Amino acid sequence: MEEQSTSHSLSLSGSLHPHKALPTFYRREMASSHPGFHFLASWAVILLLLRIFSEGGKLLVIPIDGSHWLSMRLVVEQLRHRGHEIVVVAPEINLRIGASMHYSMKTYSVSYTREFVEAEFKKLGYKSFTPQTFLEKFSKITNITTMFFDSCKRLLSNKELMKYLEESMFDGVLMDPFFPCGQIVAEHLSIPSVYLVRGLPCSLDFHATLCPNPPSYIPRFFTHYTDRMGFFQRLGNLLVSLSSTLTCSFLYSPYDHLIKEFLQQEATLLELLSHASIWLMKYDFVFEYPRPVMPNMVLIGGITCTQEKQISKEFEAIVNASGEHGIVVFSLGSMVSEIPMKKGMEIADALGSVPQTVLWRYTGEVPPNLPKNVKLVKWLPQNDLLAHPKTRAFITHGGSHGVYEGICNAVPMVLMPLFGDQMDNAKRVESRGAGLTLNILEMTSKDISDALKAVINDKKYKENIQRLSDLHLDRPIHPLDLAVHWVEFVMRHKGAPHLRPAAHDLNWIQYHSLDVFAFLLAVVLLSLFISVKCCMFCCRRCCFKKGRKSKSGKSKTH
């Protein structure tokens, strides 16, 4: 990949081909007649590469551990290939963000241990298969936000690290706003920020950008609605919108005090989030329902769907042995390492009902009824297997990465959403006719078997996912290249203030033109008042004249 990137960079500059205008035979003769030609050419290329890397900028990256890091890592690696210096700031305890040749890494201490994080992730995946009350779900969210907040305080209080960041003179910061501490750091360093995000709780991303977000046709997360809602669905969508705003006010309110304490200014977290130069949104309208976006919101859905690689001999042998029936790829994401045995046996029983070979990524206890056509693996090259022509279906938890890889490779899906936005992702796929969704708490072995057979044998699912894939891939530039371009754009121009709407400078009354409506109402009421007064005055005058005439007439008769 590094070699490809270098060759691409070289082809962009005309000065890198000094003999381009010369005939081919002359260049050949010139090379053979001068023994030092290859030596000089090699040094020219090396000096040119040094020049390219010396002209690169310096980027700070503040990521989130877990699956969020997967897409950000691709952007970071591509930026490094283009000659930029990358510094990643992460907690010293994490599961996926490790050292790399592509970036320098700076860590800060946290209050939790690696064992605690692994246990929490394992518990989160395992408990998704058992019913939970609202309070239990809310407690999970509270624990996560508390952990993020504690990490933020420790990052900002690390004087040695903050001093290093202040002295480093970064050109910009790339961050995941799900961990809002990154924007506090950006404000402190006075550098422009770029967000890489699928969506934020309570539609904070749309509140921060002041993007129109009417509940009449834009379904809120966790409602499982589509953009075609009836009256009661719109009512429910509005109530969810109002209640989620209150919930997030409670969850994120501690950051307001931290902002005041660290930045020495009165500001809310929402105000800081509104300062982002560019929002790189990890969706497109092939998958997401059509809705308004702001000028600084760039759609990069499918960023992880890169060009497939040759699968290993081990997987190639399994795929080839599947014969004409092909394979099914089954993965519930990295957070699900183990599931309840009863549910595992139901899944295994269902997988044995299809003739396809099933590659199941699973590290838990092996179900005793595991059929012969199911191969358990601890890891699998998901995108590369989905791209294989023998892949017939994809069983997934509905994470945005997996869904887009399914769309990109035109593989119909059976979705088993677990938590977060996965239910809404599954609803979007199902509403497009590209897959079927199962309720993991209620699904039976027969439900799984019927759904899997349907997406494999019913041609409509393959036709619908193929149509989505054709639309998704018909684009002028790959989402990864688009993301890299906008990060570099912000680094070069020190932000993107020309994309920031003037709406951010208006208060709530001005934004909704309530003062204008009040003025117009006052004018109308004043006009009505004057009109009524004029009419009353005219009526009195007329009545007064008639009264005088009638009195004068009576006096004459007498």
C-alpha positions as CSV (number, residue, x, y, z in Angstrom):
1,M,0.0,0.0,0.0
2,E,2.9,2.3,0.8
3,E,4.4,1.7,-2.6
4,Q,1.1,2.3,-4.4
5,S,0.7,5.6,-2.6
6,T,4.2,6.7,-3.4
7,S,3.9,5.8,-7.1
8,H,0.6,7.7,-7.2
9,S,2.2,10.8,-5.7
10,L,5.0,10.6,-8.2
11,S,2.6,10.5,-11.1
12,L,0.9,13.7,-10.0
13,S,3.9,15.9,-10.6
14,G,5.1,16.7,-14.1
15,S,8.6,17.6,-12.9
16,L,9.1,14.0,-11.9
17,H,9.4,13.0,-15.5
18,P,12.2,15.0,-17.0
19,H,12.6,12.7,-20.0
20,K,8.9,12.5,-20.8
21,A,9.1,14.5,-24.0
22,L,12.1,12.6,-25.3
23,P,11.7,9.6,-27.7
24,T,11.8,6.2,-26.0
25,F,14.8,4.9,-28.0
26,Y,16.8,8.1,-27.0
27,R,16.0,7.6,-23.3
28,R,17.2,3.9,-23.6
29,E,20.4,4.9,-25.3
30,M,21.0,7.7,-22.8
31,A,20.6,5.3,-19.9
32,S,22.9,2.7,-21.4
33,S,25.6,5.2,-22.4
34,H,25.8,6.8,-19.0
35,P,26.7,4.3,-16.2
36,G,25.9,6.8,-13.5
37,F,22.4,7.5,-14.9
38,H,20.7,5.0,-12.7
39,F,22.6,6.2,-9.7
40,L,21.6,9.8,-10.3
41,A,18.0,8.8,-11.0
42,S,17.9,6.9,-7.7
43,W,19.2,9.9,-5.7
44,A,16.7,12.2,-7.5
45,V,13.8,10.0,-6.4
46,I,15.1,9.9,-2.8
47,L,15.6,13.6,-2.7
48,L,12.1,14.1,-4.1
49,L,10.5,11.8,-1.5
50,L,12.4,13.7,1.2
51,R,11.0,16.9,-0.1
52,I,7.5,15.5,-0.2
53,F,7.7,14.3,3.4
54,S,9.3,17.6,4.5
55,E,6.4,19.5,3.1
56,G,3.8,17.5,5.0
57,G,1.9,18.9,7.9
58,K,1.6,17.8,11.5
59,L,-1.7,16.3,12.7
60,L,-2.9,15.5,16.2
61,V,-5.3,12.5,16.4
62,I,-7.5,11.8,19.4
63,P,-9.4,8.6,18.8
64,I,-11.8,6.2,20.6
65,D,-10.8,2.6,21.3
66,G,-12.8,-0.2,19.7
67,S,-14.5,-0.4,16.3
68,H,-14.4,3.4,16.0
69,W,-10.7,3.2,15.6
70,L,-10.8,0.9,12.6
71,S,-12.0,3.6,10.1
72,M,-9.9,6.4,11.7
73,R,-6.8,4.2,11.4
74,L,-7.3,3.9,7.7
75,V,-7.3,7.7,7.4
76,V,-4.3,8.1,9.6
77,E,-2.3,5.6,7.6
78,Q,-3.2,7.2,4.3
79,L,-2.2,10.6,5.7
80,R,1.1,9.2,6.7
81,H,1.7,7.9,3.3
82,R,1.2,11.4,2.0
83,G,4.0,12.7,4.1
84,H,2.3,14.1,7.2
85,E,3.6,13.6,10.7
86,I,0.9,12.0,12.9
87,V,0.7,12.0,16.7
88,V,-2.0,9.8,18.3
89,V,-3.0,10.6,21.9
90,A,-4.7,7.7,23.6
91,P,-5.2,6.2,27.1
92,E,-2.5,3.9,28.2
93,I,-5.1,1.2,28.7
94,N,-6.8,0.3,25.4
95,L,-7.6,-2.8,23.3
96,R,-6.9,-1.8,19.7
97,I,-4.9,1.4,19.5
98,G,-1.3,0.2,19.6
99,A,2.1,1.4,18.4
100,S,2.6,1.7,14.7
101,M,5.2,2.8,12.2
102,H,2.6,5.2,10.8
103,Y,2.3,7.5,13.8
104,S,3.9,8.5,17.1
105,M,1.9,7.6,20.2
106,K,1.5,9.6,23.4
107,T,-0.4,8.0,26.2
108,Y,-1.9,9.3,29.5
109,S,-2.8,7.3,32.6
110,V,-6.4,6.3,33.4
111,S,-8.1,4.9,36.5
112,Y,-9.2,1.6,35.0
113,T,-7.2,-1.5,34.2
114,R,-7.1,-3.6,31.0
115,E,-8.8,-6.5,32.7
116,F,-11.7,-4.1,33.6
117,V,-12.1,-2.9,30.0
118,E,-12.0,-6.4,28.6
119,A,-14.6,-7.6,31.2
120,E,-16.9,-4.7,30.4
121,F,-16.7,-5.3,26.7
122,K,-17.4,-9.0,27.2
123,K,-20.2,-8.3,29.6
124,L,-21.8,-5.8,27.1
125,G,-21.8,-8.4,24.3
126,Y,-23.0,-11.3,26.5
127,K,-25.8,-9.4,28.2
128,S,-27.2,-8.3,24.9
129,F,-28.7,-11.8,24.5
130,T,-30.7,-11.5,27.8
131,P,-33.6,-9.1,28.5
132,Q,-32.6,-5.9,30.3
133,T,-34.7,-3.2,31.9
134,F,-34.5,0.5,30.9
135,L,-32.6,1.2,34.1
136,E,-30.0,-1.4,33.3
137,K,-29.5,0.0,29.8
138,F,-29.3,3.5,31.2
139,S,-26.8,2.4,33.8
140,K,-24.5,1.0,31.0
141,I,-24.6,4.3,29.2
142,T,-23.9,6.2,32.4
143,N,-20.9,4.0,33.1
144,I,-19.4,4.6,29.6
145,T,-19.9,8.4,29.8
146,T,-18.4,8.4,33.3
147,M,-15.4,6.5,32.1
148,F,-14.9,8.9,29.2
149,F,-15.3,11.9,31.5
150,D,-12.7,10.5,33.9
151,S,-10.3,9.9,31.0
152,C,-10.8,13.5,29.8
153,K,-10.0,14.9,33.2
154,R,-6.8,12.8,33.4
155,L,-5.8,13.9,29.9
156,L,-6.3,17.6,30.6
157,S,-4.5,17.3,34.0
158,N,-1.4,15.7,32.5
159,K,0.8,18.7,32.4
160,E,3.7,17.1,30.7
161,L,1.6,15.8,27.8
162,M,-0.3,19.1,27.5
163,K,3.0,21.0,27.4
164,Y,4.2,18.7,24.6
165,L,1.0,19.3,22.7
166,E,1.4,23.1,23.1
167,E,4.9,23.1,21.8
168,S,4.3,20.8,18.9
169,M,2.6,23.4,16.6
170,F,0.0,21.1,15.1
171,D,-1.9,22.1,11.9
172,G,-5.1,20.4,12.9
173,V,-6.7,17.7,15.0
174,L,-8.6,14.6,13.8
175,M,-11.0,13.2,16.4
176,D,-14.0,11.2,17.2
177,P,-16.5,13.5,19.0
178,F,-18.0,10.6,20.8
179,F,-15.0,11.4,23.1
180,P,-15.7,15.1,23.4
181,C,-12.4,15.9,25.2
182,G,-10.7,16.2,21.9
183,Q,-12.5,19.4,21.1
184,I,-11.5,20.9,24.5
185,V,-7.9,20.2,23.6
186,A,-8.4,21.7,20.1
187,E,-9.8,24.9,21.7
188,H,-6.9,25.0,24.2
189,L,-4.3,24.7,21.3
190,S,-6.3,27.0,19.0
191,I,-6.2,24.6,16.1
192,P,-9.0,23.6,13.7
193,S,-10.7,20.2,14.2
194,V,-12.1,17.5,11.9
195,Y,-14.6,15.0,13.2
196,L,-15.0,11.4,12.0
197,V,-18.3,10.1,13.2
198,R,-21.3,7.9,12.4
199,G,-23.7,9.9,14.6
200,L,-23.9,11.2,18.2
201,P,-26.4,10.5,20.9
202,C,-29.5,12.8,21.0
203,S,-28.6,14.1,17.6
204,L,-25.9,16.3,19.1
205,D,-24.2,16.3,15.7
206,F,-27.2,18.0,14.1
207,H,-27.7,20.4,17.0
208,A,-24.0,21.4,16.9
209,T,-24.1,22.1,13.2
210,L,-27.6,23.7,13.3
211,C,-28.6,21.3,10.6
212,P,-32.4,21.0,10.0
213,N,-33.6,17.9,11.8
214,P,-37.4,17.8,11.7
215,P,-38.9,14.8,13.5
216,S,-41.7,14.6,10.9
217,Y,-39.6,12.5,8.5
218,I,-36.2,12.0,10.1
219,P,-36.4,9.0,12.5
220,R,-34.5,9.3,15.8
221,F,-32.0,6.6,16.9
222,F,-33.5,3.7,18.8
223,T,-37.0,4.3,17.4
224,H,-36.5,1.7,14.6
225,Y,-38.7,3.9,12.4
226,T,-38.2,4.6,8.7
227,D,-38.6,8.0,7.0
228,R,-42.2,7.0,6.2
229,M,-44.0,7.5,9.5
230,G,-47.7,7.6,10.3
231,F,-49.3,10.0,12.9
232,F,-48.5,7.9,16.0
233,Q,-45.0,7.2,14.8
234,R,-44.4,10.9,14.3
235,L,-45.8,11.5,17.7
236,G,-43.4,8.9,19.2
237,N,-40.5,10.3,17.2
238,L,-41.2,13.8,18.6
239,L,-41.4,12.5,22.2
240,V,-38.2,10.5,21.8
241,S,-36.5,13.7,20.4
242,L,-37.6,15.7,23.4
243,S,-36.7,13.1,26.0
244,S,-33.3,12.3,24.5
245,T,-32.4,16.0,24.7
246,L,-33.1,16.0,28.4
247,T,-31.2,12.8,28.9
248,C,-28.1,14.1,27.1
249,S,-28.2,17.3,29.0
250,F,-27.9,15.2,32.2
251,L,-25.1,12.9,30.8
252,Y,-22.9,15.7,29.3
253,S,-23.5,18.5,31.8
254,P,-20.3,17.6,33.8
255,Y,-18.3,18.7,30.7
256,D,-19.6,22.3,31.0
257,H,-17.9,22.7,34.4
258,L,-14.7,21.0,33.1
259,I,-14.7,23.5,30.1
260,K,-15.0,26.4,32.5
261,E,-12.3,25.1,34.7
262,F,-9.7,24.2,32.0
263,L,-10.4,26.8,29.3
264,Q,-11.3,29.6,31.7
265,Q,-14.4,30.5,29.7
266,E,-18.2,30.1,29.9
267,A,-19.2,27.7,27.2
268,T,-21.2,24.5,26.9
269,L,-20.1,21.3,25.2
270,L,-22.5,21.9,22.4
271,E,-20.9,25.3,21.7
272,L,-17.5,23.7,21.5
273,L,-18.7,21.0,19.2
274,S,-20.1,23.6,16.9
275,H,-16.6,24.9,16.3
276,A,-15.6,21.8,14.2
277,S,-14.3,22.8,10.7
278,I,-15.5,19.6,9.0
279,W,-17.7,16.7,10.0
280,L,-16.8,13.5,8.1
281,M,-20.1,11.5,8.4
282,K,-19.7,7.7,8.0
283,Y,-22.8,7.2,5.9
284,D,-24.3,8.0,2.5
285,F,-27.8,8.2,1.1
286,V,-27.7,4.7,-0.4
287,F,-27.9,3.5,3.2
288,E,-29.2,6.4,5.2
289,Y,-32.6,8.0,4.6
290,P,-32.4,11.3,2.6
291,R,-32.2,14.3,4.9
292,P,-30.6,17.8,4.9
293,V,-26.9,18.2,5.6
294,M,-24.8,21.4,6.2
295,P,-21.9,22.6,3.9
296,N,-19.3,21.4,6.4
297,M,-20.8,17.8,6.6
298,V,-19.0,15.4,4.2
299,L,-20.5,12.0,3.5
300,I,-17.9,9.2,3.5
301,G,-20.0,6.0,3.9
302,G,-18.1,2.9,3.0
303,I,-14.7,4.2,4.1
304,T,-13.6,0.8,5.3
305,C,-14.6,-1.0,2.1
306,T,-11.2,-1.0,0.5
307,Q,-9.9,-3.1,-2.4
308,E,-10.1,-6.7,-1.4
309,K,-6.9,-8.7,-1.0
310,Q,-6.1,-12.3,-1.8
311,I,-7.3,-14.5,1.1
312,S,-4.9,-16.9,2.8
313,K,-4.5,-20.4,1.7
314,E,-6.4,-21.7,4.7
315,F,-9.5,-19.7,3.9
316,E,-9.1,-20.3,0.2
317,A,-9.2,-24.0,0.8
318,I,-12.4,-23.8,2.9
319,V,-14.1,-21.6,0.3
320,N,-13.1,-23.9,-2.6
321,A,-14.3,-27.0,-0.6
322,S,-17.7,-25.5,-0.3
323,G,-18.5,-26.4,-3.9
324,E,-21.4,-25.0,-5.8
325,H,-23.3,-24.0,-2.6
326,G,-20.7,-21.4,-1.5
327,I,-20.2,-19.9,1.9
328,V,-21.9,-17.8,4.5
329,V,-19.9,-15.3,6.5
330,F,-21.0,-14.9,10.2
331,S,-19.6,-12.3,12.5
332,L,-21.2,-10.4,15.4
333,G,-18.3,-8.0,15.8
334,S,-15.3,-7.9,18.0
335,M,-17.2,-7.1,21.2
336,V,-19.1,-10.4,21.2
337,S,-16.6,-13.1,22.3
338,E,-19.1,-15.3,24.0
339,I,-22.9,-15.8,24.0
340,P,-25.2,-17.9,26.3
341,M,-24.9,-21.6,25.5
342,K,-28.7,-22.0,24.9
343,K,-28.7,-19.3,22.2
344,G,-25.4,-20.6,20.8
345,M,-27.0,-24.1,20.3
346,E,-30.1,-22.6,18.6
347,I,-27.8,-20.7,16.2
348,A,-25.7,-23.8,15.5
349,D,-28.8,-25.8,14.9
350,A,-30.0,-23.2,12.4
351,L,-26.7,-23.0,10.6
352,G,-26.8,-26.8,10.0
353,S,-30.0,-26.5,8.1
354,V,-28.3,-24.8,5.0
355,P,-26.0,-26.6,2.6
356,Q,-23.5,-23.7,2.6
357,T,-20.3,-23.8,4.5
358,V,-20.5,-21.2,7.4
359,L,-17.4,-19.3,8.5
360,W,-18.3,-18.2,12.1
361,R,-16.1,-15.8,13.9
362,Y,-16.5,-16.9,17.5
363,T,-14.1,-17.3,20.4
364,G,-16.5,-18.6,23.1
365,E,-17.4,-22.1,24.3
366,V,-18.1,-24.4,21.3
367,P,-21.8,-25.5,21.1
368,P,-22.0,-29.3,21.5
369,N,-24.3,-29.5,18.5
370,L,-22.0,-27.7,16.1
371,P,-22.7,-29.1,12.6
372,K,-20.0,-30.2,10.2
373,N,-20.7,-27.3,7.7
374,V,-19.8,-24.7,10.4
375,K,-16.1,-23.7,10.8
376,L,-15.3,-21.7,13.9
377,V,-12.5,-19.2,13.5
378,K,-11.0,-16.6,16.0
379,W,-10.5,-14.1,13.2
380,L,-11.6,-13.8,9.5
381,P,-10.8,-11.3,6.7
382,Q,-14.4,-10.1,6.6
383,N,-14.2,-7.7,3.6
384,D,-12.1,-10.1,1.5
385,L,-14.4,-13.0,2.1
386,L,-17.5,-10.9,1.3
387,A,-15.8,-9.9,-2.0
388,H,-15.4,-13.6,-2.9
389,P,-17.9,-14.7,-5.7
390,K,-18.8,-17.8,-3.6
391,T,-20.2,-15.8,-0.7
392,R,-24.0,-16.2,-0.6
393,A,-25.0,-14.4,2.6
394,F,-23.6,-12.4,5.5
395,I,-24.9,-12.8,9.1
396,T,-24.0,-9.6,11.0
397,H,-24.8,-7.6,14.1
398,G,-25.5,-4.5,12.0
399,G,-22.4,-2.4,12.8
400,S,-21.9,0.3,10.2
401,H,-18.6,-1.1,9.0
402,G,-20.0,-4.6,8.4
403,V,-23.2,-3.2,6.8
404,Y,-21.2,-1.1,4.3
405,E,-18.9,-4.0,3.5
406,G,-22.0,-6.0,2.7
407,I,-23.4,-3.3,0.5
408,C,-20.0,-2.7,-1.2
409,N,-19.7,-6.4,-2.1
410,A,-23.4,-6.9,-2.8
411,V,-24.0,-9.7,-0.2
412,P,-27.5,-10.0,1.2
413,M,-27.7,-9.9,5.0
414,V,-29.3,-11.5,8.0
415,L,-29.0,-8.9,10.8
416,M,-28.9,-9.6,14.5
417,P,-28.5,-6.2,16.1
418,L,-27.2,-6.1,19.7
419,F,-27.0,-2.5,20.9
420,G,-26.4,1.1,20.0
421,D,-27.3,2.2,16.5
422,Q,-27.3,-1.4,15.2
423,M,-31.1,-1.7,15.4
424,D,-31.5,1.4,13.3
425,N,-28.8,0.2,10.8
426,A,-30.6,-3.1,10.5
427,K,-33.9,-1.3,9.9
428,R,-32.4,0.7,7.1
429,V,-31.1,-2.4,5.3
430,E,-34.4,-4.3,5.8
431,S,-36.4,-1.3,4.5
432,R,-34.3,-1.4,1.3
433,G,-35.1,-5.0,0.8
434,A,-31.4,-6.0,1.1
435,G,-31.8,-8.3,4.2
436,L,-33.8,-9.5,7.1
437,T,-33.7,-8.5,10.8
438,L,-34.0,-10.9,13.7
439,N,-34.7,-10.0,17.4
440,I,-31.9,-11.7,19.3
441,L,-34.0,-12.0,22.4
442,E,-36.9,-13.7,20.7
443,M,-35.4,-15.5,17.7
444,T,-35.6,-19.3,17.5
445,S,-33.6,-21.8,15.5
446,K,-36.4,-21.9,12.9
447,D,-36.4,-18.1,12.6
448,I,-32.7,-18.0,11.9
449,S,-32.9,-20.9,9.4
450,D,-35.9,-19.3,7.6
451,A,-34.2,-15.9,7.3
452,L,-30.9,-17.4,6.1
453,K,-32.6,-19.6,3.5
454,A,-34.7,-16.6,2.3
455,V,-31.8,-14.2,1.7
456,I,-29.9,-17.0,-0.1
457,N,-32.7,-18.5,-2.2
458,D,-35.0,-15.5,-2.9
459,K,-33.5,-13.6,-5.7
460,K,-35.1,-10.3,-4.7
461,Y,-32.6,-9.9,-1.8
462,K,-29.6,-10.3,-4.1
463,E,-31.1,-8.0,-6.7
464,N,-31.8,-5.3,-4.1
465,I,-28.4,-5.5,-2.5
466,Q,-26.8,-5.4,-6.0
467,R,-28.7,-2.3,-6.9
468,L,-27.6,-0.6,-3.7
469,S,-24.0,-1.7,-4.4
470,D,-24.1,-0.3,-7.9
471,L,-25.4,3.0,-6.5
472,H,-22.8,3.1,-3.7
473,L,-19.8,2.4,-6.0
474,D,-20.9,4.8,-8.7
475,R,-18.9,7.8,-7.3
476,P,-16.2,10.1,-8.5
477,I,-13.8,9.4,-5.6
478,H,-13.4,6.7,-2.9
479,P,-14.6,7.8,0.6
480,L,-11.2,7.3,2.0
481,D,-9.6,9.6,-0.5
482,L,-12.4,12.1,0.2
483,A,-11.8,12.0,3.9
484,V,-8.0,12.5,3.4
485,H,-8.6,15.4,1.1
486,W,-10.8,17.3,3.7
487,V,-8.3,16.7,6.5
488,E,-5.5,18.1,4.4
489,F,-7.8,21.0,3.3
490,V,-8.3,22.0,6.9
491,M,-4.6,21.6,7.7
492,R,-3.7,23.8,4.7
493,H,-6.2,26.5,5.2
494,K,-6.3,26.5,9.0
495,G,-9.9,25.5,9.1
496,A,-12.9,26.0,6.9
497,P,-14.7,29.2,8.1
498,H,-16.3,29.8,4.7
499,L,-18.5,26.7,5.3
500,R,-19.7,27.9,8.7
501,P,-23.3,29.3,8.4
502,A,-24.2,32.6,10.0
503,A,-26.9,30.7,11.9
504,H,-24.3,30.1,14.6
505,D,-24.2,33.9,15.4
506,L,-28.0,34.1,15.9
507,N,-29.8,33.4,19.2
508,W,-32.8,31.1,19.4
509,I,-35.3,33.9,18.8
510,Q,-33.4,35.3,15.8
511,Y,-32.8,31.8,14.3
512,H,-36.5,31.0,14.3
513,S,-37.4,34.6,13.3
514,L,-39.6,35.0,16.3
515,D,-38.7,38.6,16.6
516,V,-39.7,39.1,12.9
517,F,-43.0,37.3,13.5
518,A,-43.6,39.3,16.6
519,F,-43.0,42.6,14.7
520,L,-45.3,41.5,11.8
521,L,-48.0,40.5,14.3
522,A,-47.6,43.8,16.1
523,V,-48.0,45.6,12.7
524,V,-51.1,43.6,11.8
525,L,-52.6,44.1,15.2
526,L,-51.8,47.8,15.1
527,S,-53.3,48.1,11.6
528,L,-56.4,46.3,12.8
529,F,-56.6,48.5,15.8
530,I,-56.3,51.7,13.7
531,S,-58.8,50.3,11.2
532,V,-61.3,49.5,13.9
533,K,-60.9,52.9,15.5
534,C,-61.3,54.6,12.1
535,C,-64.5,52.6,11.4
536,M,-65.8,53.3,14.8
537,F,-65.0,57.0,14.4
538,C,-66.8,57.1,11.0
539,C,-69.8,55.2,12.4
540,R,-70.1,57.7,15.2
541,R,-69.8,60.6,12.9
542,C,-72.5,59.2,10.6
543,C,-74.7,58.3,13.5
544,F,-74.2,61.8,15.1
545,K,-75.2,63.5,11.8
546,K,-78.3,61.4,11.4
547,G,-79.2,62.1,15.0
548,R,-78.9,65.9,14.5
549,K,-81.0,65.7,11.3
550,S,-83.8,63.7,13.0
551,K,-83.9,66.1,15.9
552,S,-84.0,69.1,13.6
553,G,-86.9,67.5,11.6
554,K,-88.9,66.9,14.7
555,S,-88.5,70.5,16.0
556,K,-89.8,71.8,12.6
557,T,-93.0,69.7,12.8
558,H,-93.8,71.1,16.2
